[in-house]
Amino acid sequence: MSLTNVLTNSNPRRILIRSTNWIGDAVMTTPAVHTIRKNFPDAEITMLAVPWVADIFRMSPDVDNLFIYDKKHLYKGKMKGPIKLAKDLKQFGFDIAFLLQNSFEAALITKMAGIPVRAGYKRDGRGVLLTHGVKINNEIRSKHQVHYYQDLLSQLGLELGPDPLRLPLIESLEHWARGFVDCLKYQSPISHADLDRIEAFSGIPAIQAMNNDRVNIPVIGFNPGAAFGPAKQWPVSKFAELAQLICEHYGESGCVVMVFGTDADTEAAQKIRNASPRSAFHVLDMTSKTSLKQAMALIKCCDAFVTNDSGLMHVAAGLRTPSIAIFGSTDHIATGPFAENAIVLRRELDCSPCLQAHCPKGHLRCLESISAQDVYEDLARMLSRNLIADVSTSNYAGKASDKT
């Protein structure tokens, strides 16, 4: 019996969705979250998420509440934490739990919380804890992750919503980001201390008016990090070479390169920035200096985004920012950028994709063979006004172009 049939007469009031724990995965669940909202428009939907992915859903019209699963402070302990969380969730009287996260723990917590309907994929030995479990087959595994989550809901009997990623931003945040970027473009004095002071950008129209005779200044985002391991990371030295190429070409008229990432990427950002005296003037290290929602707003302002296979790659796809995604060991079919205006750069080798964190053969040829010049040529075309177009949801195909 389908989930919708079970709920025909129950009219669920409260729904819990267990989010995935990685930024990229969370972005790829946004169409599925919208599908749940579409099927249960009157229900109160709460997203259970770890702190570092919460901003993906904080501004979503498909989510009413955020419940933060803070394992470091509020829910500490391998056993005590989940038990305490289950007790806290039980107070809300949820009618359904959709488990987009695949873990055994997710099913156990919702079972202990007394949620009567628990739906998700049967995996990690949790099938017995689910009231509505869906088996995984090879066809599901071979699809893009967006379809992986949507197929779960389809198998549960829900009517699917559209597939495009959904990352709405509030107007004040977009205004802040645009002002910050415009200050950088026009070389107005600014520091990272201004990040939280939107009023600091009240003079933007005057700055633009004084510089309206200048040529368009490209803003390019770099994302040199990737959490999985070095087999996903295009060498930092090549990002530095790319920055030099960009700054040499656009140096006289001006350009902005913003390097994004966590504190783990700060050393890489400094290497990129200091690759040459010329590029250092144009490259801004944004690693660990923004919240996720601030990074999202800034990425939306970029004319192009160069990235490894990572969470921010999916953020750029969700924001419709033209992107070049560099793939090494991972599967570009399953986890590539879900956007029409993205290019996947990869090398077709006998050993790829190996899906390993470290190169089993020790040569990283899949990444080393992609040169800075290769990326720059695609980037230059992407920055051309004639070749950059807005992505329309009406003719959206959800498939990035693949360049081998």
N, C-alpha and C positions, 0 to 999 in steps of 0.2 A: 504494500500500500504506500502511495506517495506521501510525502510530508504535507503537501497542500491538502490532500484528502483528509489526513489526520486532523488538520487545523481548520477545516471548513466551518465547523460549528463552535470552535473554541475561541476564535477571535483573539489571538495572543496580544497581550498588552505590553509585555516587556521581552525584548530579545537581547541576548548577549552574543557578541561575535568575538572569538579569540583570534587576535591578529597574529601574523607571523612575526618572527623576532629580528628580521633583517630589513634594512631600509628598502632595498631593491624588491624583495619579495612583497613587502607591504604595499609598495606602489603597484605591483602587478595584481594585487587583490582588489584594487579600487573598483574595477568593473563589477566584480562579484559582490562587493559591498553595495553598489548601486542596485544590482539585481535584487538583493534582499530587501532594500528599501522599496523598490518598485512593487514587489509582491506583498509587502506588509506596510503600506503607506501610513497607517494610523498607529502603528506600534512605536513604542519608545525604544530606540536602539542604542545600546551601550557597547563601546569598543574596549575590550580588555587588551592592553598593550604594554610592552616594556617601555621605559622612559625614552629611549633613543629613537623610537619610531613614532612616538605619539603625535609629532607635528604633521605627519602624513595625513592624519585624520582630524586634526584640531579645527580646521576650517571647512570641513566637509559638510555639505547639507544633508548627506546620507546618514550622518551620525549625530545623535542627540547628546550623548555623554561619553566622556573618556574615563576609564578606570585604570589607573596606572599600577602595573605589577612591578613594584620597586623591590627587587630581590636584595639590593645592597643595604637598604635601611629598614623599610616597613615590614618586608616579608623575608627576613633572613632565615637561613637554615634549610638544609635539603628536605627535611621532613616538616619542621615547624612552620616554615614559610608557606608551603602549599596548604597545610591544614588551616592556618590562620586566614589565608586568602579565601578558601572555601567557606569558612564561617562568615566572613564579611560579605561575600557574594550572596549567601543564603538569605540575608536580610532583605534583599531587593525583590525576591520572589520572581525570578526570571521564568518565563514559560518555555523558551527555546534557547539552546546554545548551538551556534554554528561554529565549528572548529576548523578554521582555515589553517591553523598551525597543525602540524602532523604528529606532534609528540604524544606519548602515553600520558604524560603529566597533565596535558590539557584536558584529556578525557576524564582522568581521575579527579581533578579539581571540580569539574562541573558535576560529576557524579556525587561527590561529597557535598556539593552545594545544594543538592536536591533539585536540580533542574530536570524536569520530567522528560523533555525531548532533547536529545543530544545527537547532533548530526555531524558527520565528517567521514573522511576516508578511513577504511579499515587498514591500518598499518601500524607498525611498531607494537604489535600485540595488544592493541586497545579495542579490538572489535567487540569484545564482550561488554565493554563499558558504554558502547553506543546503542541508542535505541534505533537509529537510522544510519547504518553504515553503508558505505559505497566501496565496492571492490575496485582496485586499481588494475588495469590491464595495460598491455604494451602500447596500445593505441593512445591511451591517455598520457603515458610516459613520453611518447614521441612528440607531443604537441608543445607549443609555446606555453609558458607558465600561466599566462593570462587565461588560456583555454583550460588549463588544468583546474583552476579554481572555478571557472564558469561551468565546466562539465560536472563538477561535484554537485552544483546546485541544479543543473539540468536533470541529473540522475535522481535527485531528490524530489523532482516534480515541479520545480519552480519555472516560471516563464522568464527566459533570459532577457536582460537589458542589453544595451549596446556594448561593444568591446573596448572602445577607446579608453585610455587611462584618464583618471579624473583627479586633478590636483588644483583645485580652486584656491586663490589667494585673496585675502581681504584687501580692500582698496587702499587703506592706510599703509599697509605693508608694501604694496606695489609702489605707492607714492614715495615712501622712504627709499626703496631700492633704486628707483629711477633717479631720485635726487642725488643719491650717493654716487651712482655711475656718472651722472652728468657733471658732477664736481670733478671727478677723475678725468673725464674727457677734456674739460676745459681748464685743467690744471689749477683749479681753485684750491687753496690750502685746506687740508682735511686730515684728520687723524682717526685712528680706530676708536678713540674716545667718543667720537660723534655717532657711533653706530646706533646708540639707543636714543639719540636726540633728533627726532624728525624735524623739529623746528629749526635746526641748524641749516636746513636747505631752503629756507624761505627766499633766498636770493637767486635761486636757480633761473627763473625767467629773465632776470637782468643779465646773468652770466650768458645765457643763450643769445639774448638780443645783441650783446656786444660781439658775439662770435658767429653770427648767422652767415657770415661770408666764408666760413671755413668749410673744408671738405668733410664728408662724413667720416667719423673716427670709429674704426672697428673695435668692438669689445669681445675678447675671446676668453673663454673659461678653460682652465686646465684642471684635470683631475688625475694626478699621478699615482694615487693610492688604490688599493684593492685589498679587502680583508682576507680573502681566501688563501693567498700566498704569492710568492714571486713568479709563479708560472702564469699569473694573470696580469703581471705588471710590466708594461713596456718600460725599458730602462730609463731611469731619470736622466741619464746623459743625452738620450734622444729627445726627451721633452725640452732639455736645455738647448739643444741644437735647433729645435723647432722654434723656440722663443727668439733665438738669434735671427733666424730667417724672417720671422714675422716683423721683428723690430727693425731689421735692415730694410725691409720693403716699405713699411709704413712709418718709419722713424721720423721723417721730415714733417709729414702731415699729422702725425700723432696716432697712437694706438694704446690700448689697455689690455694687458693680460692679467687675469685674476686666477690665482692658484688656490683651489679649494681642497678641503680635507680635514682630518682630525689632527690632534697633536702628534700622532704617529707619522704624519706627512710633512711636518714642519721642516725637518732637515732636507727633504727632497725639494720643498718650495724654495728654501734658501739656495740650494745648488742651482736651481733653475734661474733664480733671480740674479745670482752672482756669476753666471756663466760668462758674461762679458759686461764691461762698463755701460755699453749702449743698452743692452736688454734690461739691466738693473733699474734704469730710469723708468721703464715702461711696465715692469712686472710687479704686481702687488701680492704679497703673501697674505691670504685670507684664512689659512689653516688654523683651526681651533679658535678663531676670532669671531665666529658667528654661531647663532643657534641654527638648527636645521631649517626652521621656517625662514630665517634671514637668508641663509644660503640659497634656499629655493627661490626667493624673490630676486636675488642677484643673478642667479642662473637664468631666470626668465628674461633678464635684461641683456643677456649676452647675444651677440650676433651669431656666434658659433661656440661649440663646446667640444673639446678634445678630451677623450676619457678612456680609461680602461673599463673592462667589464666590472661594474661596481654599482653600489646603491645610487650614487649621484648620476650615473649613466641613465638609470631608469627615471630619476627625478627629471632630468633634462628631457627625456622622451615624453613624460607626462605633462611637461610645461610647453611642449611643442618647440623647444629650442633646437635649431639645426645642429646636428652632432656628428662627430666622427668617433666611432667606437672601435678600439683596437683589441682584437681577441687573440688569445694564445691558447691555453689549455682547455678552455671551457666551450660549451656547446652554444654556438650562436643561434641555432634554431630554437632551442628551448628558452634561452635567457638573453637573447639579443634585444636591442632597443625596440620597443613596440611603437614605432612611429614611421611615417612615410618619409620624413625629411632627415633620416639618419642614414649614414653610410657605415657599413661594417668592413673594417680592414683586417684581413687575416691571410695566412698562407696555408694553402692546402698541402699538408704533408702526410706521409703514410702513418705517422704516429699521432695525428691530431684529429679530433680533440681527445686528449688523453684523460681529461677530467682530474688531473693530479695537481696538488698544490705546489709540488716541486718537480722539475723536469726529470723524468725517469732516466733519460739518456744524457743528462748533464749539459746539453748544449743550448737549450732555449731558442732553437733556430726559428720556431714559429713566431717569436717576437723580435729576435735580433735581425731577421731578414727584412723587417719593415723599417725603412729609413725615414729620417726626419723630412727628407725631400719628398718622399712618397706622400706623407701626411700633408705637407705644406701645399702640394699641388692640388689635392682635394679641397683643402681648406680655402685656398685662394679662389677656387671656383665657387665654393659655398658662399664666400663673402661677396661675390658679385651680385649686384642688385637684381640682375636679370634672372639669376638662378635661385634666389631665395624666395619662396612663396609660402603663404600661410597654409597650414594644414586644415582642410575642411572636413568636418565630421561627416558631411553628406556623401563624400566619395572616399572615405577612409578605408584603407585596405589592411592596415595594421601590420605591415611587413616592411622591415628596413631593407634597403638595397644592400647587396652583398658584393664586395669587391675583393677578389682574391688575386 
